[in-house]
Amino acid sequence: MSRLGAILHERFDVDPAAVSPDTRLSELGVDSMLSADMMLDIEDALGFTFKNMDLPRDPTLQDVVDLIHANLVQAGS
């Protein structure tokens, strides 16, 4: 979550202290187009490629963290 907060801060100038797992991307002004850019930033920062980028509608930051974790586990298999 802290790494995601840092990416949001760098990319969208979001205060990392203002985010929590239940914060929705829409609350941060991140629409679907910007979230695609964010996912590319996450791939670069963590050094992996998403195999699955399925997020629920209006995802929370926890949804994004869960997706990252699932992809990292899948990549390690």
MOPAC internal coordinates of N, CA, C and O (Angstrom, degrees):
PM7 1SCF
backbone

  N    0.0000 0     0.00 0     0.00 0    0    0    0
  C    1.4568 1     0.00 0     0.00 0    1    0    0
  C    1.5316 1   109.85 1     0.00 0    2    1    0
  O    1.2310 1   120.27 1   141.01 1    3    2    1
  N    1.3201 1   117.08 1   -38.99 1    3    2    1
  C    1.4658 1   119.03 1  -179.27 1    5    3    2
  C    1.5234 1   111.20 1   -66.30 1    6    5    3
  O    1.2310 1   120.77 1   142.62 1    7    6    5
  N    1.3258 1   116.14 1   -37.38 1    7    6    5
  C    1.4691 1   120.49 1   178.50 1    9    7    6
  C    1.5314 1   110.06 1   -65.22 1   10    9    7
  O    1.2310 1   120.56 1   138.95 1   11   10    9
  N    1.3219 1   116.54 1   -41.05 1   11   10    9
  C    1.4637 1   121.13 1   177.39 1   13   11   10
  C    1.5262 1   109.87 1   -64.05 1   14   13   11
  O    1.2310 1   120.47 1   138.37 1   15   14   13
  N    1.3239 1   116.70 1   -41.63 1   15   14   13
  C    1.4671 1   120.59 1   177.18 1   17   15   14
  C    1.5203 1   111.70 1   -59.67 1   18   17   15
  O    1.2310 1   120.64 1   140.64 1   19   18   17
  N    1.3382 1   116.38 1   -39.36 1   19   18   17
  C    1.4656 1   120.55 1   178.50 1   21   19   18
  C    1.5231 1   110.85 1   -66.09 1   22   21   19
  O    1.2310 1   120.24 1   139.33 1   23   22   21
  N    1.3224 1   117.14 1   -40.67 1   23   22   21
  C    1.4678 1   121.01 1   178.40 1   25   23   22
  C    1.5283 1   109.89 1   -64.36 1   26   25   23
  O    1.2310 1   120.36 1   136.56 1   27   26   25
  N    1.3155 1   116.92 1   -43.44 1   27   26   25
  C    1.4684 1   120.64 1   178.65 1   29   27   26
  C    1.5219 1   110.75 1   -63.08 1   30   29   27
  O    1.2310 1   120.65 1   142.75 1   31   30   29
  N    1.3095 1   116.36 1   -37.25 1   31   30   29
  C    1.4589 1   120.26 1   178.69 1   33   31   30
  C    1.5330 1   110.53 1   -66.27 1   34   33   31
  O    1.2310 1   120.53 1   132.87 1   35   34   33
  N    1.3287 1   116.59 1   -47.13 1   35   34   33
  C    1.4639 1   120.97 1  -179.33 1   37   35   34
  C    1.5249 1   111.90 1   -64.41 1   38   37   35
  O    1.2310 1   120.72 1   136.61 1   39   38   37
  N    1.3055 1   116.22 1   -43.39 1   39   38   37
  C    1.4693 1   121.12 1  -172.19 1   41   39   38
  C    1.5267 1   112.72 1   -83.74 1   42   41   39
  O    1.2310 1   120.43 1   140.26 1   43   42   41
  N    1.3518 1   116.79 1   -39.74 1   43   42   41
  C    1.4651 1   120.77 1  -171.57 1   45   43   42
  C    1.5239 1   113.35 1  -123.49 1   46   45   43
  O    1.2310 1   120.11 1  -172.10 1   47   46   45
  N    1.3285 1   117.39 1     7.90 1   47   46   45
  C    1.4668 1   122.98 1  -179.94 1   49   47   46
  C    1.5302 1   112.32 1    56.76 1   50   49   47
  O    1.2310 1   120.91 1  -142.23 1   51   50   49
  N    1.3370 1   115.87 1    37.77 1   51   50   49
  C    1.4591 1   122.13 1   177.61 1   53   51   50
  C    1.5269 1   108.24 1   -85.92 1   54   53   51
  O    1.2310 1   120.08 1   -47.17 1   55   54   53
  N    1.3170 1   117.46 1   132.83 1   55   54   53
  C    1.4580 1   122.02 1   177.55 1   57   55   54
  C    1.5280 1   108.51 1   -67.70 1   58   57   55
  O    1.2310 1   119.41 1   -63.87 1   59   58   57
  N    1.3461 1   118.74 1   116.13 1   59   58   57
  C    1.4682 1   120.93 1  -178.59 1   61   59   58
  C    1.5316 1   113.37 1   -57.79 1   62   61   59
  O    1.2310 1   120.20 1   151.40 1   63   62   61
  N    1.3227 1   117.22 1   -28.60 1   63   62   61
  C    1.4618 1   120.46 1   179.28 1   65   63   62
  C    1.5263 1   111.91 1   -72.60 1   66   65   63
  O    1.2310 1   120.57 1   163.13 1   67   66   65
  N    1.3131 1   116.52 1   -16.87 1   67   66   65
  C    1.4661 1   120.79 1  -176.54 1   69   67   66
  C    1.5166 1   112.91 1   -91.68 1   70   69   67
  O    1.2310 1   120.04 1   179.69 1   71   70   69
  N    1.3280 1   117.52 1    -0.31 1   71   70   69
  C    1.4598 1   119.53 1  -178.53 1   73   71   70
  C    1.5165 1   110.63 1  -106.50 1   74   73   71
  O    1.2310 1   121.66 1   -30.62 1   75   74   73
  N    1.3091 1   114.44 1   149.38 1   75   74   73
  C    1.4614 1   121.33 1   176.85 1   77   75   74
  C    1.5218 1   107.51 1  -142.06 1   78   77   75
  O    1.2310 1   119.62 1   -11.81 1   79   78   77
  N    1.3179 1   118.32 1   168.19 1   79   78   77
  C    1.4638 1   119.95 1  -179.63 1   81   79   78
  C    1.5223 1   114.21 1   -55.08 1   82   81   79
  O    1.2310 1   119.85 1   148.73 1   83   82   81
  N    1.3265 1   117.88 1   -31.27 1   83   82   81
  C    1.4659 1   119.50 1  -177.53 1   85   83   82
  C    1.5301 1   113.57 1   -91.73 1   86   85   83
  O    1.2310 1   119.92 1  -175.79 1   87   86   85
  N    1.3320 1   117.76 1     4.21 1   87   86   85
  C    1.4628 1   121.12 1   175.72 1   89   87   86
  C    1.5226 1   109.25 1   -69.76 1   90   89   87
  O    1.2310 1   120.72 1   -49.77 1   91   90   89
  N    1.2982 1   116.24 1   130.23 1   91   90   89
  C    1.4692 1   120.99 1   179.72 1   93   91   90
  C    1.5262 1   109.47 1   -87.88 1   94   93   91
  O    1.2310 1   120.93 1   -34.98 1   95   94   93
  N    1.3248 1   115.82 1   145.02 1   95   94   93
  C    1.4605 1   120.00 1   178.34 1   97   95   94
  C    1.5207 1   110.46 1   -56.36 1   98   97   95
  O    1.2310 1   120.35 1   142.57 1   99   98   97
  N    1.3295 1   116.94 1   -37.43 1   99   98   97
  C    1.4625 1   120.68 1  -179.59 1  101   99   98
  C    1.5284 1   111.56 1   -62.36 1  102  101   99
  O    1.2310 1   120.20 1   147.99 1  103  102  101
  N    1.3281 1   117.23 1   -32.01 1  103  102  101
  C    1.4632 1   120.92 1   177.82 1  105  103  102
  C    1.5220 1   111.25 1   -66.73 1  106  105  103
  O    1.2310 1   120.67 1   155.96 1  107  106  105
  N    1.3332 1   116.33 1   -24.04 1  107  106  105
  C    1.4593 1   121.64 1  -179.50 1  109  107  106
  C    1.5278 1   111.60 1   -94.37 1  110  109  107
  O    1.2310 1   120.80 1  -178.38 1  111  110  109
  N    1.3389 1   116.07 1     1.62 1  111  110  109
  C    1.4528 1   120.56 1  -179.52 1  113  111  110
  C    1.5190 1   113.24 1    80.52 1  114  113  111
  O    1.2310 1   120.55 1  -162.10 1  115  114  113
  N    1.3380 1   116.55 1    17.90 1  115  114  113
  C    1.4594 1   121.38 1  -179.81 1  117  115  114
  C    1.5280 1   108.61 1   -96.77 1  118  117  115
  O    1.2310 1   121.10 1   -73.17 1  119  118  117
  N    1.3245 1   115.50 1   106.83 1  119  118  117
  C    1.4607 1   120.11 1   178.79 1  121  119  118
  C    1.5293 1   109.29 1   -88.55 1  122  121  119
  O    1.2310 1   120.33 1     4.30 1  123  122  121
  N    1.3256 1   116.98 1  -175.70 1  123  122  121
  C    1.4650 1   120.30 1  -175.51 1  125  123  122
  C    1.5258 1   112.41 1   -62.90 1  126  125  123
  O    1.2310 1   119.98 1   143.74 1  127  126  125
  N    1.3163 1   117.64 1   -36.26 1  127  126  125
  C    1.4666 1   120.31 1   179.32 1  129  127  126
  C    1.5316 1   110.23 1   -68.23 1  130  129  127
  O    1.2310 1   120.55 1   135.92 1  131  130  129
  N    1.3101 1   116.55 1   -44.08 1  131  130  129
  C    1.4634 1   120.01 1   178.39 1  133  131  130
  C    1.5265 1   111.63 1   -68.09 1  134  133  131
  O    1.2310 1   120.42 1   147.50 1  135  134  133
  N    1.3317 1   116.80 1   -32.50 1  135  134  133
  C    1.4634 1   118.46 1   179.34 1  137  135  134
  C    1.5293 1   110.68 1   -66.97 1  138  137  135
  O    1.2310 1   120.09 1   147.54 1  139  138  137
  N    1.3398 1   117.43 1   -32.46 1  139  138  137
  C    1.4662 1   120.35 1   175.83 1  141  139  138
  C    1.5302 1   109.81 1   -63.83 1  142  141  139
  O    1.2310 1   120.41 1   137.75 1  143  142  141
  N    1.3235 1   116.83 1   -42.25 1  143  142  141
  C    1.4661 1   120.79 1   175.89 1  145  143  142
  C    1.5261 1   110.78 1   -62.60 1  146  145  143
  O    1.2310 1   120.72 1   139.03 1  147  146  145
  N    1.3264 1   116.23 1   -40.97 1  147  146  145
  C    1.4563 1   121.23 1   179.60 1  149  147  146
  C    1.5336 1   110.50 1   -62.00 1  150  149  147
  O    1.2310 1   120.65 1   139.36 1  151  150  149
  N    1.3317 1   116.35 1   -40.64 1  151  150  149
  C    1.4656 1   120.13 1   179.94 1  153  151  150
  C    1.5265 1   110.50 1   -62.88 1  154  153  151
  O    1.2310 1   120.25 1   141.69 1  155  154  153
  N    1.3223 1   117.13 1   -38.31 1  155  154  153
  C    1.4664 1   120.31 1   176.24 1  157  155  154
  C    1.5239 1   110.83 1   -64.52 1  158  157  155
  O    1.2310 1   120.53 1   140.59 1  159  158  157
  N    1.3270 1   116.60 1   -39.41 1  159  158  157
  C    1.4630 1   120.63 1   176.32 1  161  159  158
  C    1.5265 1   110.94 1   -62.88 1  162  161  159
  O    1.2310 1   120.57 1   140.64 1  163  162  161
  N    1.3244 1   116.52 1   -39.36 1  163  162  161
  C    1.4651 1   121.20 1   178.91 1  165  163  162
  C    1.5250 1   109.83 1   -64.43 1  166  165  163
  O    1.2310 1   120.64 1   136.19 1  167  166  165
  N    1.3274 1   116.38 1   -43.81 1  167  166  165
  C    1.4640 1   119.64 1   177.79 1  169  167  166
  C    1.5255 1   110.79 1   -58.09 1  170  169  167
  O    1.2310 1   120.58 1   133.84 1  171  170  169
  N    1.3278 1   116.50 1   -46.16 1  171  170  169
  C    1.4643 1   120.43 1   179.74 1  173  171  170
  C    1.5277 1   111.56 1   -63.33 1  174  173  171
  O    1.2310 1   120.71 1   136.00 1  175  174  173
  N    1.3246 1   116.26 1   -44.00 1  175  174  173
  C    1.4620 1   120.74 1  -176.87 1  177  175  174
  C    1.5279 1   112.20 1   -67.22 1  178  177  175
  O    1.2310 1   120.48 1   144.20 1  179  178  177
  N    1.3207 1   116.69 1   -35.80 1  179  178  177
  C    1.4663 1   119.96 1  -175.42 1  181  179  178
  C    1.5262 1   113.16 1  -102.40 1  182  181  179
  O    1.2310 1   120.21 1   174.72 1  183  182  181
  N    1.3236 1   117.20 1    -5.28 1  183  182  181
  C    1.4534 1   121.03 1   174.86 1  185  183  182
  C    1.5191 1   115.48 1    67.96 1  186  185  183
  O    1.2310 1   120.39 1  -136.84 1  187  186  185
  N    1.3290 1   116.87 1    43.16 1  187  186  185
  C    1.4579 1   120.95 1   175.98 1  189  187  186
  C    1.5230 1   108.40 1  -146.43 1  190  189  187
  O    1.2310 1   120.63 1    -8.82 1  191  190  189
  N    1.3140 1   116.41 1   171.18 1  191  190  189
  C    1.4582 1   122.29 1   177.77 1  193  191  190
  C    1.5229 1   109.02 1  -118.89 1  194  193  191
  O    1.2310 1   120.83 1   -50.03 1  195  194  193
  N    1.3221 1   116.02 1   129.97 1  195  194  193
  C    1.4597 1   119.86 1   176.78 1  197  195  194
  C    1.5191 1   109.64 1   -63.39 1  198  197  195
  O    1.2310 1   120.20 1   -50.37 1  199  198  197
  N    1.2981 1   117.23 1   129.63 1  199  198  197
  C    1.4588 1   122.59 1   171.43 1  201  199  198
  C    1.5229 1   109.10 1   -92.20 1  202  201  199
  O    1.2310 1   120.98 1   152.00 1  203  202  201
  N    1.3211 1   115.73 1   -28.00 1  203  202  201
  C    1.4507 1   123.43 1  -178.73 1  205  203  202
  C    1.5209 1   107.09 1  -133.54 1  206  205  203
  O    1.2310 1   120.08 1   -56.56 1  207  206  205
  N    1.3186 1   117.46 1   123.44 1  207  206  205
  C    1.4652 1   120.98 1   179.39 1  209  207  206
  C    1.5213 1   111.07 1  -118.87 1  210  209  207
  O    1.2310 1   120.46 1  -151.57 1  211  210  209
  N    1.3301 1   116.72 1    28.43 1  211  210  209
  C    1.4570 1   121.08 1  -178.48 1  213  211  210
  C    1.5247 1   110.70 1   -77.44 1  214  213  211
  O    1.2310 1   121.20 1   -68.55 1  215  214  213
  N    1.2927 1   115.30 1   111.45 1  215  214  213
  C    1.4572 1   121.71 1   174.26 1  217  215  214
  C    1.5210 1   108.79 1  -113.88 1  218  217  215
  O    1.2310 1   120.46 1   -29.96 1  219  218  217
  N    1.3248 1   116.72 1   150.04 1  219  218  217
  C    1.4634 1   118.42 1   175.47 1  221  219  218
  C    1.5299 1   110.23 1   -67.61 1  222  221  219
  O    1.2310 1   121.24 1   -13.20 1  223  222  221
  N    1.2904 1   115.24 1   166.80 1  223  222  221
  C    1.4515 1   120.30 1   175.54 1  225  223  222
  C    1.5222 1   109.10 1   -64.24 1  226  225  223
  O    1.2310 1   120.00 1   -44.01 1  227  226  225
  N    1.3212 1   117.60 1   135.99 1  227  226  225
  C    1.4676 1   123.88 1  -179.33 1  229  227  226
  C    1.5338 1   110.65 1    51.34 1  230  229  227
  O    1.2310 1   120.23 1  -118.61 1  231  230  229
  N    1.3360 1   117.16 1    61.39 1  231  230  229
  C    1.4662 1   120.65 1  -174.44 1  233  231  230
  C    1.5282 1   113.55 1   -69.33 1  234  233  231
  O    1.2310 1   121.91 1   -26.15 1  235  234  233
  N    1.3168 1   113.95 1   153.85 1  235  234  233
  C    1.4574 1   120.97 1   172.61 1  237  235  234
  C    1.5250 1   108.20 1   -90.25 1  238  237  235
  O    1.2310 1   120.77 1   -11.36 1  239  238  237
  N    1.3117 1   116.13 1   168.64 1  239  238  237
  C    1.4612 1   119.24 1   175.61 1  241  239  238
  C    1.5236 1   110.39 1   -63.51 1  242  241  239
  O    1.2310 1   120.17 1   147.35 1  243  242  241
  N    1.3287 1   117.28 1   -32.65 1  243  242  241
  C    1.4677 1   119.56 1   176.93 1  245  243  242
  C    1.5206 1   110.47 1   -64.75 1  246  245  243
  O    1.2310 1   119.97 1   143.12 1  247  246  245
  N    1.3247 1   117.66 1   -36.88 1  247  246  245
  C    1.4698 1   120.63 1   175.64 1  249  247  246
  C    1.5300 1   110.18 1   -59.37 1  250  249  247
  O    1.2310 1   120.43 1   138.38 1  251  250  249
  N    1.3340 1   116.78 1   -41.62 1  251  250  249
  C    1.4594 1   120.98 1   179.60 1  253  251  250
  C    1.5301 1   110.00 1   -66.46 1  254  253  251
  O    1.2310 1   120.47 1   135.47 1  255  254  253
  N    1.3272 1   116.71 1   -44.53 1  255  254  253
  C    1.4706 1   120.74 1   178.32 1  257  255  254
  C    1.5251 1   110.34 1   -60.92 1  258  257  255
  O    1.2310 1   120.13 1   136.66 1  259  258  257
  N    1.3203 1   117.36 1   -43.34 1  259  258  257
  C    1.4692 1   121.07 1   178.70 1  261  259  258
  C    1.5251 1   111.30 1   -61.91 1  262  261  259
  O    1.2310 1   120.45 1   140.53 1  263  262  261
  N    1.3392 1   116.75 1   -39.47 1  263  262  261
  C    1.4586 1   120.89 1   178.56 1  265  263  262
  C    1.5302 1   110.74 1   -66.00 1  266  265  263
  O    1.2310 1   120.50 1   137.80 1  267  266  265
  N    1.3229 1   116.65 1   -42.20 1  267  266  265
  C    1.4671 1   120.74 1   177.13 1  269  267  266
  C    1.5188 1   109.26 1   -59.96 1  270  269  267
  O    1.2310 1   120.53 1   131.03 1  271  270  269
  N    1.3196 1   116.60 1   -48.97 1  271  270  269
  C    1.4667 1   120.85 1  -178.50 1  273  271  270
  C    1.5328 1   110.65 1   -59.93 1  274  273  271
  O    1.2310 1   120.26 1   134.29 1  275  274  273
  N    1.3186 1   117.11 1   -45.71 1  275  274  273
  C    1.4700 1   120.09 1  -179.34 1  277  275  274
  C    1.5298 1   111.10 1   -61.09 1  278  277  275
  O    1.2310 1   120.23 1   140.53 1  279  278  277
  N    1.3230 1   117.17 1   -39.47 1  279  278  277
  C    1.4561 1   120.67 1   179.48 1  281  279  278
  C    1.5287 1   111.48 1   -70.39 1  282  281  279
  O    1.2310 1   120.44 1   142.36 1  283  282  281
  N    1.3191 1   116.77 1   -37.64 1  283  282  281
  C    1.4643 1   119.65 1   177.83 1  285  283  282
  C    1.5215 1   110.84 1   -66.18 1  286  285  283
  O    1.2310 1   120.06 1   139.25 1  287  286  285
  N    1.3234 1   117.49 1   -40.75 1  287  286  285
  C    1.4698 1   121.91 1   177.74 1  289  287  286
  C    1.5267 1   108.96 1   -64.02 1  290  289  287
  O    1.2310 1   120.28 1   135.11 1  291  290  289
  N    1.3148 1   117.08 1   -44.89 1  291  290  289
  C    1.4511 1   122.05 1   179.79 1  293  291  290
  C    1.5377 1   110.69 1   -62.31 1  294  293  291
  O    1.2310 1   120.34 1   140.45 1  295  294  293
  N    1.3195 1   116.95 1   -39.55 1  295  294  293
  C    1.4643 1   121.49 1   179.99 1  297  295  294
  C    1.5286 1   111.11 1   -67.72 1  298  297  295
  O    1.2310 1   120.77 1   149.37 1  299  298  297
  N    1.3368 1   116.13 1   -30.63 1  299  298  297
  C    1.4541 1   120.54 1  -179.81 1  301  299  298
  C    1.4966 1   113.98 1   -80.47 1  302  301  299
  O    1.2310 1   120.08 1   169.42 1  303  302  301
  N    1.3344 1   117.46 1   -10.58 1  303  302  301
  C    1.4716 1   121.48 1  -178.43 1  305  303  302
  C    1.5008 1   112.19 1   -77.12 1  306  305  303
  O    1.2310 1   120.10 1   180.00 1  307  306  305

